[in-house]
Amino acid sequence: MNFDLTDEHQMLQDSLRRFLKYSCNSETRNEVLNSETGITSDLWHAMAEMGVIGAFFTEEQGGFGGTGADIALIFEELGRANGVSPFLDSALLSGRILAAAGELDRVADLIGGDLQLALAHGEPTSRYDLNYVRTTAVNGTLNGRKAVVMNALASDVLIVSARTSGEVSDEDGISLYFVEKNAAGLTIQDYALIAGGHAGEVTLDNVEGSLIGEEGKGFALLKDAYAIATVAQCAETLGAMTTATELTQEYLVTRQQFGHPIATFQALAHRMADMLIEMEQARSAVIRAAGYFESDERTRDINIHAAKNLMGRAGRLISEESIQMHGGIAMTQEYELAHIAKRITMADHRFGDTDYHLERFIALTQS
């Protein structure tokens, strides 16, 4: 199998890497961390002008890509640059739901950088189960609570899941609704996240919503969107792990003790070798998950679960080893590694942690 990038992917990677090198630095990161909403509109619009958001969608949906390979490449570069942005949740996750539901006018606004979205699906007691929805909708009126809604305060419109029929854990009966951010009865309690960006706890008290797609058929839209978002999260973590590894290699070569670079110490060299081996395994898993995304659902999900489980284990090793081999400097606010380590650690809890994906992988492979 040829793992080389196509000419088009190579051009996209080169241009995106150059752009992010100057757009995502300690100054811009601190600006984001200190902002009220956790995003910078300049980066969002600049990425839209480059056509990056358009790469999340197929030509039929108004974009020019939409494959697993397209999306993985972009998010690996975002992770590599340690860019704090809502692209995963606002553009990819929410956007793919709209595209699948036929809301192409809003997708066009999203691609153009004129629309910010937030998906309000997870609930305080749902953990990682997509089918668990207590929020109810009766004649378009929504009541319930949503937890950790990424980009909630900065969004223009929220996509809210609600149950229109069935029991709490049924896959059938879940519907999706547009809810305007200034809608009566909608409350957003915003807070900053450890890995950067903002999320919010959303309360719906007799809030009016507008139905997206077919009533009661929202689960299929959610499942497909979360699948590609998980691939993107794995790729973003891979990019962050790459930067952490490169910073550690550079530090070991530069830092001297007893008149020699500490990279020459056998114990540290062995630990560095273990990190590089884990990096290669992680890269292979992401390539495989992205490559099988257009396959049948069972094959797709098996590879995604395997990749997410591996990224959780490899990410933990990379972040911990990087910090330990750096010493105290690794945990300072001014040094990039401290922020990358937080990002890698928290990525394991997005879209299912290591144990969750191991259980799902076992269930699928034994069925």
N, C-alpha and C positions, 0 to 999 in steps of 0.2 A: 504493500500500500504506500502511495506517495503522500507524505505529510507536508510537502512544500506548499507555500501559499500560491494561489493563482496570481497573475499579474495585477488583476483588479484589487485583490485583497492586499497584496504587497503595497500598492499605491495608497490604499486606504489606511493601512497600518502606519506607513511612513509619515503621511500628512497628519494623522491624528496624534502620533507620538510627538512630532515637532510642536504641534499646537499646544498639547497638554503640558509639555515641558515648561512652557513659559506662562501658561494660564493657571496651572495648579502648583503653587509653591506655598511656602510657609506664610507668606503675606496674605494670599488669597484665601488660604485655609482658615487663618485667624479671622479674616473678615466674615467668612461663612459661619464660623463657630460663635461669633459675637453678634450675628444678625438676629432679628426677631423671628424670622421664618426658617432659617437654616439653609437658604439657597442664595445664589447670586444670579440675578436676571441676565447679567452680561454673559456669563458662561452658557446659560441656557440658550439664549438667542444666537450666540456665536456658533454653538454646536448645531443648531437648527439650520443656520445659513450654510454650514459645511455639508449639510445633507445627512448628518449622522442619524437623526431621528427617522428619516426616511428609510434608512437601511433596516429598520425593525419590521418593515411591512413589505408585502409582495407588490408587484406592479398592479395587480388587480385591485389592491387595497389603496393604491396611491403612492406606494413607495418604490424602491428599486432593489430590494433584497428579500429579507424575511426568513432566510434559512438559518439553521442552527449555527453554521460556520460564520455567517455574517455577524450574528449577534454576539457569539463568543469572542470574536476578534475585538469588537468594540469594547466590550466590558472588561476584557483582559487589559486593554490599554488604560481604561479608566481606573482599574485597580492598581496597575503599575504606577500611575501618576498620583495615586492617593487622592483622587479628585472627589470632593464631597458634593454630590448632586442627586436630584430626585429622578434621574433618567430611568433607573430600574423600575421604580414604582409608578411614577407619573406617566412616563412615555411608553415603556415596554409592557408592564403588567396591565395597566389600565387600558392602554392603547390597543393591545391585542384583543381584549374583550370587546371593545367598541368595533374593531374591524370585523371580528367574527359575527357580531350581531348586525352588521350592515350599516353601522352609523358612520358612513364614510365622510360626511361633511365635517363632523367633529374630528375625525382622524386627520383630515386635511389641515384643520386649524392646529392640531397637535404637531404635525410634521413641520408646519410653518413657524412654530415657536410661539403661537398666539394663544395657546390653551394650556393650563395646568390642571392636572387631574389628581384625584386621590381615591384609592379603593378602600372602602370601609367594609371589610368582610369578617376578619377575625373578631372573636368575642372573648370576654374575660375568662370563660371556662371552656373554650373550644380547643385549646392547645393547637395542634397542627392538623386537626380533622376538618377538611374543607366542607364536609356535609353537615357539620354541627352548626345550626343556625336557630337561635331563639327569637331574634328580632322578627316582628310580625308586620305584615302589610294587609290592610283591609280596604278595598276600594281605593288604593293608591295612598293611603294614610299609614305612615310608618311609626312604629314604637319599639324601642329597644336600646341596647348599648353596643358600641363597637370599641375594640381595644387596639392600641398601637397602630393607629391609622397614619401611615407615613405620608408626609407632605400635606397633612390635612389643612393647616392654617394658610399655606401658600396657594392652595388649589383654588380654581375658579368654580369647579363643579366636583361633587363627590359621586362616586358610583357605590351604591349601598345595596347589599344583599339582604333579603328579607324572606321570611317563609309565608307563602300564600296558601299552603296546604300541607298535610302530612305531619309526621312526628318530628321531634327535634333533630334526630340523626338521619332522617330520610334523605336520599339524594334527589328524589323527585319533590317538587313543590317549592324549590328555591327560585326566587325571581330577583331580577336586578333592576335598580331604579336610579335615575338621575335625581340628585338633590342639590339645589343651589346652595352655595355656602352661606348666603344671608337669609335662608328660608326660616320662617317663623317656627319656633320650637326646637331648632337645631343648636346644640351647645358643643363647643370644641374646647377642651382643656389641653393646651399645648405644652410641650416640654422638649428639652434637648436630649439627644441620644448620645450614648457613650462613644459610638463610632463616628459621630458627626451627623449633621442633619437634625430634623425635628419630626416628631410624631404627635398625635393627639388622641385623647379619649373622647369619643363622640357619643353624645346622648341624643336620642330622637324621641320627642314628645309630641305626638300627633303632627308629624312633619309630612307635608305633601311631596310626593315623588312622581316622576314620569317614567313609565315602564320602558325597559330596554329589551328588545327582542320579544320572545314568546314567554308568556306567563308560566311559571313553574319549571322552566327548562334552563335555568341559569347555571346549574351545576356543571354541565358539559363545557360551558364557556369558561367557567372558573378553573376547571381541571386542566384544560389545554393551556390557558394563560399562565397558571402556576408552574406548569411543566417547563415552558421556555424560560420563565423567570428563574427557576432553579438552575437551569443550564447557565444563565447569565450570572447568577450569584457564584457558581463554581468558577467560572472564567474570571470574574472580578477578584475572587480570593486567590486564584492562581497568579494574577498580576501582582497583587499585594505581596504574596509569598516570594515572587521573583525579586522584587525590590528589597525585601528584608534579607534575602540571601545575598544579593549583590552588596548591600551595605555591610553585611557581616564579613564577607570576603575582603572588602576594601579595608575594613577596620583591622582585621587580623594581619594583613600585609603591612599596614602603616604603623600600628602600635608596636612599640619595642619594649622589651624587658631583658635585662642582663646583656644588653648590646645586640639583641637579635629580634627580628620580627616574631611576634607570638604565633604567627602562622607556621613557623618551623617546629613548634612544640607538638609532639606526636599525639598527645591526648586531644588537643584542639583540632589537629588535622583530621583525626578519625571522626570527630563530631561533625566537622564540616562536610566530610564525605557522606555521612549519613543524611545530612540535609539535602545534598545534591541528588542522592538516590531517591529520596522522597519527592523532590521536585520533578524528576523525570516520570515517576509513577503518576503523580498528580496531573502532569501535562497530558500524559497518554489517556487518563480517565476523562479529562475535559474534551479532548479531541474526539474520543469515542462517543461520549454523550451528545456532543454537538452533531457528529456525523450521523447518528442514528435517530435524530429528532424527527426526521420526515418518514421514519419507518412506521410499522404498525404499533398500536398503542402499547401492547405488552412489551415488545422489544424496546421501545422508547423508554418506558418507565423503568425497566430493569436496569438499563444503562445509566439513567439519571439517578436512581437510588444508589447504585454502586459508586458513581462519581461523588455524590454528595457525602456519602459515608466516608470515602477516602479523603475528601478535602477536609473534613472535620478532624480526622486523625492526623493527617499530614500537616494541616495548619497549626494544630496545637504544638507539634514538635518543632516546626519552623519558628513560630513566635517565641516559644520558651527558650530554645537553644540560641536564637539570635540575641535575646535580652541577656541571657546568662554569659555569653561569650563577650558581649560588649561591656558588661559591668554596669555601674551606676549611671553612666551617661545615657544609656538606652532609655531610661525612664524620665528624662528631662523634657519639659514642654517644648524646648527649642529644637530638639533632635527628631528627625522624621520617623525614626523607628518606633518611638513610643506610640505615635498615632496609628502607624501601620499594624502594630501588634494588637491594639484595641480592635481595629477593623477586622483582622483575621479571626480573633477570638469571638467577636459578636456575630460574624458571618455564619458560624456553626448553628446559631439559633434562628436563622432566617429560613423559612420554608421547610422546617423539620430539621432536628439535630441528628447527630451521628447515630444514636440508638434508634430513633424513629425510622430512618432510612434503611438501617440494617434489618429491622423487623419487616419493613415493606419489601425489601429485596428477597428475604427468605420466603415470605408468603407467595411472591410471584414465581419464584424459581421452583417451588414445590407444588405449585398448582398445575 
